[in-house]
């Protein structure tokens, strides 16, 4: 039987400090998209009503039975328009549903990482924090005028993805007359394009540092970009750091030092259609590319096995989880209450 863990209204005192009997049952209602009745409740403190559905990520969704299919298709390299055709949704409805799912999975991924950090601080592990980092490029709207750099930080053994953060960079490379004119027109309309790749790299390293705050030793593998040592020193100040740099012109095949991160980037290009080279599946805005990357990172970290031949997820191999999440758990309880959000690894009926 479902028991509300807290009042869902954040301005109510029983949201942060729920008591076992803070609510009373208040009947039920039936929804066209569900075969079973949905129970309702009333908070004794604020006297507002809510239902079990209020705590679910599909709250106020249309066609919630399609959510798992949307997630699977968008994490399999299928574009938005084709996903809409397959699921018989309009493109606008599919985009709205995908963005809501992406925000939920991004919050879940971050909340679970925050719980890992708390456990790491409470019982520090002697294992070093092993990382590999690299940047790859894509673009938003126009290839020749609006490039984007994406620094990716992973655990090379488990392939756990700590971060993949898109950031704008200035156009570079061969400058034809047409391209120079296009860049000038962009700058006239929007101003000079910023280069925020340094901030994104630091944020990506910081995401890994925050997930394992008690790790005293850090082993980092990168290419030979001259700015990386400074970023690493800034983020991991006070820790013992071993930084191995490998020239990017070296072979990138299996067995090479940076194979794990290069392989992860290749998987990203395969599983996120908008990252493919020479593709119509282009991101119109960087913020929605960021949402898509957060969606697939959460999906790959906690639900999908590391490789097709594995049975364990990256989170399990890294020691961050004891089992893989099920799709219903990944798309389950709302996560927009940060640390107060129900964990999918804990039955909500036991949370008080």
matplotlib code that plots the C-alpha trace (Angstrom):
import matplotlib.pyplot as plt

x = [0.0, 1.3, 2.2, 3.0, 6.5, 5.9, 3.5, 4.3, 3.9, 7.3, 5.8, 4.2, 6.0, 5.3, 7.3, 10.6, 9.4, 6.7, 5.1, 3.8, 0.2, 0.5, -2.1, -5.6, -7.0, -9.3, -10.9, -9.6, -10.1, -9.9, -7.8, -8.4, -4.8, -4.8, -6.8, -6.7, -8.0, -5.5, -5.8, -6.0, -4.8, -5.2, -2.4, -3.4, -1.1, -1.9, -5.2, -4.4, -5.1, -2.8, -2.7, -0.2, 0.3, 1.6, 4.8, 5.4, 7.5, 4.5, 2.4, 0.0, 1.4, -0.6, 0.0, 2.4, 2.6, 4.8, 7.5, 9.7, 9.5, 10.4, 13.5, 14.6, 14.3, 16.1, 18.9, 19.2, 20.2, 16.7, 15.8, 12.9, 10.7, 11.2, 10.4, 7.2, 6.2, 6.9, 4.9, 2.2, 2.8, 3.0, 6.6, 5.7, 4.1, 7.2, 9.6, 7.6, 7.5, 11.2, 12.3, 10.2, 11.7, 15.2, 14.9, 13.6, 16.4, 19.0, 17.8, 17.7, 21.3, 22.5, 20.5, 22.0, 25.5, 24.9, 23.9, 27.1, 29.1, 27.4, 28.3, 31.8, 32.3, 30.8, 32.9, 35.8, 37.1, 40.9, 40.4, 41.7, 39.5, 40.3, 39.3, 39.7, 38.7, 38.5, 36.7, 34.9, 33.0, 29.6, 27.5, 24.1, 22.0, 25.0, 28.1, 30.4, 29.4, 28.2, 30.5, 30.3, 32.9, 31.8, 34.2, 33.4, 34.7, 34.4, 35.7, 37.7, 37.0, 33.3, 32.6, 30.5, 29.9, 30.5, 29.7, 29.3, 28.9, 28.4, 29.9, 30.1, 33.4, 34.5, 34.6, 38.0, 39.6, 39.5, 38.0, 36.5, 35.0, 31.4, 32.2, 33.8, 30.7, 28.4, 30.4, 30.3, 26.5, 26.2, 28.3, 26.2, 23.0, 24.1, 27.5, 30.8, 30.5, 31.9, 34.4, 33.3, 35.1, 37.5, 34.5, 32.9, 36.1, 36.5, 32.8, 33.2, 36.2, 34.3, 31.4, 33.8, 35.4, 32.0, 30.9, 34.1, 34.9, 36.9, 39.2, 42.7, 44.3, 43.3, 44.5, 43.7, 44.3, 43.9, 45.5, 48.3, 46.2, 48.2, 45.3, 44.3, 47.1, 45.9, 42.2, 43.1, 45.3, 42.5, 39.8, 41.7, 43.8, 44.9, 44.7, 47.5, 47.2, 48.8, 48.2, 49.0, 49.0, 48.9, 49.4, 46.1, 47.9, 48.6, 46.5, 43.1, 42.4, 41.7, 44.5, 45.7, 45.8, 42.7, 40.7, 37.9, 37.2, 37.5, 35.1, 32.6, 32.6, 32.0, 29.1, 27.7, 27.8, 26.1, 23.4, 22.6, 21.6, 22.2, 25.9, 26.5, 28.7, 27.0, 23.5, 20.2, 19.6, 21.2, 20.5, 18.9, 20.0, 22.8, 20.6, 18.5, 21.7, 22.7, 19.3, 19.8, 23.3, 22.0, 19.2, 21.6, 24.1, 21.5, 20.2, 23.7, 24.9, 22.1, 20.0, 21.9, 24.8, 28.2, 28.6, 26.2, 28.1, 27.8, 25.1, 26.1, 25.7, 28.6, 27.2, 27.4, 30.9, 32.0, 30.5, 27.8, 24.8, 24.0, 21.7, 20.5, 17.5, 14.4, 12.8, 9.8, 12.2, 14.2, 11.0, 9.4, 9.3, 9.7, 13.3, 12.8, 13.0, 16.8, 17.8, 14.1, 13.3, 12.5, 15.3, 14.4, 16.5, 14.2, 10.5, 8.6, 6.2, 9.1, 10.1, 8.9]
y = [0.0, 3.4, 5.8, 9.4, 10.1, 13.9, 16.7, 17.5, 21.2, 22.7, 25.6, 23.2, 22.4, 18.7, 18.7, 18.9, 17.5, 14.9, 13.0, 9.4, 10.6, 13.9, 12.9, 11.4, 9.4, 11.4, 8.9, 8.2, 9.1, 7.2, 8.3, 7.3, 6.2, 3.9, 0.8, 1.1, 3.8, 6.4, 7.2, 10.7, 12.3, 15.4, 17.0, 17.7, 20.7, 22.7, 21.0, 20.7, 17.5, 15.4, 12.0, 9.2, 10.4, 13.7, 11.9, 10.3, 11.7, 11.2, 13.6, 15.4, 13.5, 12.7, 9.1, 8.1, 4.6, 5.9, 7.4, 4.3, 4.0, 7.7, 7.1, 4.0, 5.5, 8.7, 6.7, 4.5, 7.2, 7.8, 11.3, 13.3, 13.3, 9.5, 8.8, 10.9, 8.9, 5.5, 6.5, 8.4, 11.6, 15.1, 16.5, 19.2, 16.7, 14.4, 17.3, 18.4, 14.8, 14.2, 17.4, 16.5, 12.9, 14.3, 16.7, 14.0, 11.5, 14.3, 15.1, 11.4, 10.9, 13.9, 12.9, 9.4, 10.9, 13.1, 10.1, 8.3, 11.4, 11.3, 7.6, 8.2, 10.9, 8.6, 5.6, 6.7, 4.1, 3.6, 3.1, 5.9, 8.0, 7.0, 9.3, 9.8, 13.1, 14.2, 16.8, 16.3, 18.8, 19.2, 22.3, 24.0, 25.3, 26.0, 23.9, 26.7, 29.4, 27.8, 25.0, 23.3, 21.5, 18.7, 17.6, 14.1, 12.6, 8.9, 6.1, 4.1, 0.8, 0.9, 3.5, 5.5, 8.9, 11.7, 14.5, 15.5, 19.2, 21.1, 24.6, 27.1, 27.8, 30.2, 29.1, 27.9, 25.9, 26.8, 30.2, 30.6, 33.8, 32.5, 31.3, 34.6, 36.4, 34.0, 34.5, 38.3, 38.1, 36.0, 38.4, 41.3, 39.7, 38.0, 39.5, 37.7, 34.0, 33.2, 30.4, 28.6, 25.4, 26.1, 26.5, 23.3, 21.3, 22.5, 21.7, 18.2, 17.5, 19.0, 16.7, 13.7, 15.3, 15.9, 12.3, 10.9, 13.8, 11.5, 10.0, 11.1, 9.8, 10.8, 9.2, 11.2, 10.3, 13.0, 14.1, 16.7, 19.8, 22.4, 23.7, 20.4, 20.3, 23.7, 22.6, 19.4, 21.2, 23.7, 21.1, 18.4, 20.8, 19.0, 15.5, 13.4, 13.5, 11.4, 12.9, 10.8, 12.6, 10.8, 12.5, 12.7, 11.7, 8.3, 5.2, 5.1, 1.4, -1.1, -1.4, 2.2, 4.5, 6.6, 3.8, 4.0, 7.7, 7.5, 4.5, 6.3, 9.3, 7.0, 5.4, 8.9, 9.8, 6.5, 6.7, 10.4, 11.1, 14.9, 14.3, 12.4, 14.1, 15.1, 14.5, 16.4, 15.6, 18.8, 20.6, 23.9, 25.1, 24.0, 23.8, 21.0, 19.1, 19.3, 17.8, 14.9, 14.2, 14.2, 11.8, 9.3, 9.5, 8.7, 5.8, 4.4, 4.9, 3.2, 1.0, -0.3, -2.9, -1.5, -3.7, -6.0, -9.0, -7.6, -8.1, -5.1, -1.4, 1.1, 2.2, -1.3, -1.9, 1.4, 0.4, 3.1, 0.7, -2.8, -3.6, -2.1, 0.1, -1.1, 1.2, 1.8, 2.8, 5.2, 6.8, 6.5, 8.9, 12.6, 13.9, 17.7, 17.8, 17.1, 15.2, 14.9, 13.1, 9.3, 7.1, 4.3, 2.0, 2.5, 1.6, 4.8, 3.2, 2.9, 6.5, 8.7]
z = [0.0, -0.9, 1.9, 1.1, 2.3, 2.8, 1.8, -1.8, -1.3, -0.6, 1.5, 3.9, 7.2, 6.6, 3.4, 5.2, 8.6, 7.9, 10.7, 10.3, 10.5, 8.7, 6.1, 5.9, 3.0, 0.8, -1.6, -5.1, -8.7, -12.0, -15.0, -18.6, -19.0, -16.0, -15.2, -11.4, -9.2, -7.9, -4.1, -2.9, 0.4, 2.5, 4.5, 8.0, 8.2, 5.1, 4.4, 0.7, -1.3, -3.5, -4.9, -5.4, -8.9, -7.5, -6.5, -9.9, -12.7, -15.1, -13.1, -15.5, -18.4, -21.5, -22.7, -19.9, -21.3, -24.1, -21.7, -21.7, -25.5, -25.9, -23.7, -25.4, -28.9, -28.1, -26.4, -29.5, -32.1, -33.4, -34.3, -32.9, -36.0, -36.6, -32.9, -33.3, -36.4, -34.7, -31.5, -33.5, -31.6, -33.1, -33.2, -30.7, -28.2, -28.6, -27.9, -24.8, -23.5, -24.2, -22.4, -19.3, -19.3, -19.8, -16.9, -14.6, -15.5, -15.2, -11.7, -10.8, -12.0, -10.0, -6.8, -6.9, -7.4, -4.4, -2.3, -3.5, -2.3, 1.2, 1.5, 0.3, 3.0, 5.7, 4.8, 2.6, 0.2, -0.2, -4.0, -6.1, -8.3, -11.8, -14.6, -18.3, -20.0, -23.6, -25.7, -28.9, -31.1, -32.7, -33.4, -32.9, -35.8, -38.3, -38.6, -39.9, -37.4, -34.1, -33.0, -29.6, -27.5, -25.2, -22.5, -21.2, -18.0, -17.2, -15.0, -17.6, -15.9, -15.2, -18.0, -15.4, -16.9, -14.5, -16.9, -20.6, -20.7, -24.0, -24.3, -27.1, -28.8, -31.5, -35.1, -36.2, -39.1, -42.8, -43.4, -46.8, -48.0, -47.5, -44.0, -43.0, -44.3, -42.3, -39.1, -39.6, -40.0, -36.8, -34.8, -36.1, -35.0, -31.7, -30.8, -30.8, -29.9, -26.5, -25.8, -22.6, -23.1, -20.2, -17.8, -19.1, -18.6, -15.0, -14.4, -15.8, -13.6, -10.6, -11.2, -10.7, -7.7, -6.1, -6.6, -4.8, -2.3, 0.1, -2.6, -1.6, -4.8, -8.3, -11.5, -14.7, -18.3, -21.0, -24.2, -24.3, -24.4, -22.5, -20.4, -18.8, -16.1, -14.7, -14.7, -12.8, -10.3, -9.6, -9.1, -7.2, -5.0, -1.9, -3.4, -4.7, -8.5, -11.2, -14.6, -17.6, -21.0, -24.3, -27.7, -29.6, -32.8, -31.5, -32.4, -30.7, -31.0, -28.3, -25.8, -26.2, -23.1, -24.0, -25.6, -23.0, -23.4, -27.2, -27.3, -25.0, -27.4, -30.4, -28.5, -27.8, -31.5, -32.3, -29.6, -29.8, -33.4, -33.1, -32.4, -35.7, -38.3, -41.6, -40.2, -40.4, -36.7, -35.5, -32.2, -32.7, -29.2, -26.9, -23.9, -25.5, -26.5, -22.8, -21.8, -24.2, -23.0, -19.4, -20.3, -22.0, -19.2, -16.5, -18.7, -19.3, -15.7, -13.8, -16.1, -19.0, -18.6, -19.4, -22.5, -24.3, -22.8, -19.2, -16.6, -14.4, -15.0, -14.8, -11.4, -10.1, -11.3, -9.8, -6.5, -6.6, -6.8, -5.7, -8.7, -12.0, -12.0, -13.9, -16.5, -14.2, -11.5, -13.7, -14.8, -11.3, -8.4, -8.9, -8.3, -8.3, -4.4, -4.5, -1.3, -0.2, -3.4, -3.0, -4.1, -6.5, -4.5, -1.4, -1.4, -1.1, 1.4, 3.8, 3.6, 6.5]

ax = plt.figure().add_subplot(projection="3d")
ax.plot(x, y, z, "-o")
ax.set_aspect("equal")
plt.show()
